[in-house]
């Protein structure tokens, strides 16, 4: 795995991830998409969540 954030996101696209936000909230689901600003699309069953990249603290597989 490379160290560049967008490369890491590319490698985990379509896989289960857990995302922690600045406020302490946690989201788990499949990483369905992202953009150059590290905005994330997480699919949790039938729900889809869009997370603004500047709120993300960690992304764990």
C-alpha positions in Angstrom: 0.0 0.0 0.0 1.4 3.4 -0.9 1.4 6.4 1.4 -0.5 8.9 -0.7 -4.1 9.4 0.6 -5.8 9.2 -2.8 -3.9 6.0 -3.6 -5.0 4.4 -0.4 -8.6 5.3 -1.1 -8.3 3.8 -4.6 -7.0 0.6 -3.1 -9.9 0.4 -0.7 -12.6 1.3 -3.2 -15.4 -1.3 -3.0 -14.2 -2.7 0.4 -15.6 -2.4 3.9 -14.2 0.6 5.8 -14.8 2.4 9.1 -14.6 6.2 9.0 -14.2 8.3 12.1 -15.2 12.0 12.0 -13.9 15.0 14.0 -17.0 14.9 16.2 -16.4 11.3 17.2 -19.1 9.8 14.9 -18.2 6.5 13.3 -19.6 5.2 9.9 -19.0 1.7 8.7 -19.8 0.4 5.2 -18.5 -0.1 1.7 -16.4 2.7 0.2 -18.4 3.4 -2.9 -16.6 6.5 -4.1 -14.5 9.5 -3.4 -13.2 12.6 -5.1 -10.0 14.7 -5.1 -11.1 16.6 -2.0 -11.4 13.2 -0.2 -15.2 13.5 0.1 -16.4 9.9 0.6 -19.5 7.9 -0.4 -20.2 5.1 2.1 -22.9 2.5 1.4 -24.4 1.0 4.6 -26.9 -1.7 3.4 -29.6 0.3 1.7 -28.4 3.6 3.0 -25.8 5.9 1.3 -23.9 8.5 3.2 -21.8 11.3 1.7 -19.1 12.5 4.1 -17.2 15.8 3.5 -13.5 15.1 3.4 -12.5 17.9 5.8 -14.5 16.1 8.6 -12.6 12.8 8.3 -10.1 11.9 11.0 -9.3 8.2 10.1 -10.3 5.6 7.5 -9.7 2.0 8.5 -10.2 -1.1 6.5 
